Amino acid sequence: MEQFGLQNKTILITGASSGIGRACALECAKSGANLILSGRNESKLDEVSKDCGGSIVAEDLSSSQGVANLVDCIQNVDGIVHAAGIVKPFPISFVGEKHIREIQNINFNAPVELTSTLLRKKKINNGASIVFISSISSSFPYKGGAVYTAFKAALETYSKVVALEYAHKNIRSNCIKAALVNTRVLEETVNSLPEELLENHKKKYLLGFGEPEDVANAALFLLSEASRWVTGTNLILDGGLTAGA
Ligand SMILES: NC(=O)c1ccc[n+]([C@@H]2O[C@H](COP(=O)([O-])OP(=O)(O)OC[C@H]3O[C@@H](n4cnc5c(N)ncnc54)[C@H](OP(=O)(O)O)[C@@H]3O)[C@@H](O)[C@H]2O)c1
């Protein structure tokens, strides 16, 4: 089981103040990792840090300056979970520059700039593993998700290029494509959709909606040596939603 451990590894987790990122932090700590916890909300980060240790860096990553500030606070890491993100449904005819920028900045620019800058500054150790939290919706889009799903798809492509360019340093890069997980995102979805529509959608999940810990367990695998032969791929976590698609 040692292969699944994260002893002596330093893992950076963005979006660690909430939902999937928070669950990743808790599970990584149980597996022995030293953590760097990133998010915007300092008091929520403090609470997570009380439970799992680690240092906190409160920065808004939707700006390049925020990303640069986070990079400055980091020495070297053995793994990253990019979980910071927002989901804001918008009908096609309402999509405009403001909406595109808002979704792009945190869902695409932040993980891309963060990864590329850390690599350029040699702050990602050889043998490290990078995990991007993407979405099943990049392959199976939904109404209202034009911009979100497009940038998640772009992120998946970026991840593959990281895998291609950094394999010689044994740095691996993978995405988790999650379907609906019980976080603030699901709460917002519940509030924005008619109950009947959501109930019908839920019936398509053979194993029901996911919990943040389900994603964290997959992230743990991808961060650990147990997945040393896995790079440039997308791991689907969807409770069976697309099994028959
Ligand atoms: N839940 C789902 O159904 C689902 C499905 C597929 C993919 N995902 C992806 O999973 C990731 C995590 O989402 P979640 O469900 O865990 O949602 P969540 O509970 O709302 O967590 C989002 C996290 O992102 C951080 N964040 C948002 N904007 C930020 C910014 N400008 N700068 C820095 N941090 C920022 C938040 O920090 P603060 O709270 O401190 O602001 C929070 O920690 C997202 O990338 C999302 O696209 C979620």
The ligand as a Gaussian input file, in Angstrom:
#p B3LYP/6-31G(d) Opt

LIG

0 1
 N      -19.060000      19.719000      -8.383000
 C      -19.219000      19.238000      -9.589000
 O      -20.290000      18.703000      -9.941000
 C      -18.081000      19.303000     -10.573000
 C      -18.140000      18.465000     -11.705000
 C      -17.098000      18.495000     -12.620000
 C      -16.018000      19.338000     -12.404000
 N      -16.003000      20.157000     -11.316000
 C      -14.841000      21.028000     -11.137000
 O      -14.295000      20.793000      -9.873000
 C      -13.591000      21.960000      -9.438000
 C      -13.970000      22.242000      -7.989000
 O      -15.331000      22.573000      -7.923000
 P      -16.228000      22.258000      -6.653000
 O      -17.378000      21.484000      -7.125000
 O      -15.399000      21.730000      -5.534000
 O      -16.764000      23.735000      -6.329000
 P      -16.648000      24.651000      -5.043000
 O      -16.998000      23.902000      -3.812000
 O      -17.395000      25.879000      -5.397000
 O      -15.073000      24.991000      -4.970000
 C      -14.478000      25.846000      -5.885000
 C      -13.130000      26.255000      -5.342000
 O      -12.510000      27.117000      -6.302000
 C      -12.011000      28.247000      -5.643000
 N      -12.035000      29.415000      -6.509000
 C      -13.066000      29.860000      -7.277000
 N      -12.727000      31.009000      -7.881000
 C      -11.456000      31.296000      -7.481000
 C      -10.554000      32.348000      -7.773000
 N      -10.895000      33.369000      -8.577000
 N       -9.313000      32.329000      -7.199000
 C       -8.966000      31.305000      -6.391000
 N       -9.773000      30.279000      -6.077000
 C      -11.013000      30.276000      -6.619000
 C      -12.943000      28.467000      -4.459000
 O      -12.263000      29.235000      -3.506000
 P      -13.032000      30.249000      -2.467000
 O      -14.271000      29.536000      -1.998000
 O      -12.013000      30.436000      -1.388000
 O      -13.338000      31.471000      -3.242000
 C      -13.207000      27.038000      -4.031000
 O      -12.195000      26.597000      -3.168000
 C      -13.942000      23.071000     -10.435000
 O      -12.879000      23.228000     -11.336000
 C      -15.152000      22.513000     -11.184000
 O      -15.199000      22.983000     -12.504000
 C      -16.993000      20.154000     -10.402000

